[in-house]
């Protein structure tokens, strides 16, 4: 195709222009191309007689196409197609490496799930064990014996590792629990309606000085409706009375005194449905009050001694001894709770309304 009069030769097909890499000097030409004044050489560009020098790049803009259309390059044109292919292969290889590394990392994290503290036997030193999510699923723990109620007609089913026997420092028999999935006792149905006023009390001794441990709870759904327990709070072991609200929300009352290990302690938790509050007593002394809207009813499962329901699984097994477990379908007053404590210490409670159910008293 012949260029129109007054214009240079027809431009070549458009291709992205890149600065030519320095090459061996070519034969000097007689003069610069018409229309391109001679300019000083730029750093990194070898001086070549008669070659136009690229204008300087302005700050904030890209480099101009070089060499300009119509100028004689004198330098071999790079194979842009080959360079693009090489770059595409390099990017794909990098993506494969990144994806492969991510898969390896996920598999490593899945196989190396963190450890939790699990106590076994009567040892006072918790040992590390796998988290529940990394263990193979196990069948629901079953009861192999029973304990008649001291008040009421509802017996307690005993897990394989639960034992009832006299314990030093306790006026009567106690339930000894060495910790573990078979270390519990339970009824087949709820003892109190957790959506209404109630009181729960127990005398307990914990053998270990760390870890979350549950004395009494009720329910076997996703979460227990309530629980008396101990646990680490802000670096201090505390007694805890916790209740479950609608959904995954719970509220608690914490003890002001530390939860001492190796010492018999009477814990009492109460719910006042009329005034919408829960209270915790330790050895008859009020520890605190928490206001709430209401408690989630126990939709399934009975009273649990030595464990709690958390996220549809049994958790926080007790490690030690438990006695004088009693529940009332009303809120006890402070003087009545003081009598309960005295009764738990001497084997009899006087001046207190009869509980709805009780075990291991006297």
Phi, psi and omega in degrees: 000133183271130181293143175298154181300132176094000178237159178286186180297156181301134181293150177287166179302143186293131172219146178301130183267138177230151177301134179290139177288148179304132179235177176297140180304142177262174181299133180302141175262164186292324182199167178291161178296146180300140176088356180241101180292153178292139179227158179297153179287150178264153177302138179086355178249116180295139179293129178228120181304131173083352180274135175292143181262134181297138178294154183296147178283132178278147181299127177090002179234160178281167180288142178292156179299137183216134357286159181294153178301137177091348180273144177285121185285313185074000181233144181297130180289129178298154178276089185297324180297317179295319179296319179296320178297316179298316180296319179297319178297319181296318179295318178297319179298320179295319178297319179298319180295318180295315180295317179298319179296321180295319179297316179299318180297316180297316179296322180294318179294320180295322181283334185252040180304143187302169181254152175238167180272122179231131181261141179230145179063206181261009180300140179268004178248106179301144179249154181282140177216168181291154176291163183299323183293337182266355179271150175295148181297141181240157180293157178299130179302144182242162176264147183236358179206183180213159178229124181292150180283145174281328175227132183092186184240006185269116179280161174261128171277138184254133174289168185301326184263003180274139180225142178247122183195161175298143180229137181303137178087359180241134184293335180231203178282157180224159175268118181260125183236118182274002181085142181131170185292337178260012181258083184194171170218149185203154170264167182272347182217158179301148180266323178232158175273108186291347178277351179243174182299141178201167175222139177230138182217150178201154175252129188218153174225125179257139183273337184247153185259012180213163177092155177278129183225138182249132178272301182222143174209175176216136179114151179223023177275225179288316178224151174291149179289324178206164178201144168256127187204184172224152180189169181275121180230116181054041176082003181234135176287124183233154167279145188223132167246113185240142177233153182258129176264190180295137179077218184263019183263138176224159176227152186221161167240130181255148178285148175279335180263149178296153177273094185287141177269152177074019183222131179293133182221138178261121179250133178226127176240140181225150176236126178253101183292330181291318181260004175054057180210155174240151180223152177234132176242139174240116184053038176086358180257127181295131181258331180172168180227137177234130179270140181209171184274330182165165183250143177293128179296156176281099185284342181194155178083159184257200177288138181240130176246121178094009178198168181220155177266125180219120179053046176066025178216156177280138185213174173051056181295142179286148179230092183154216186235149180221137175213177176050050177276125182212148179224143177237146177268041178203168177269119177284150177277168179300316177297323179293322179293325176298322177292324177299317180297316179297320179293323178293332181276330184253350180099002178208144179244125183247149177072022181238135177304147181299135179289162175292323178202149179205151179219152173059041177257145178066000000 
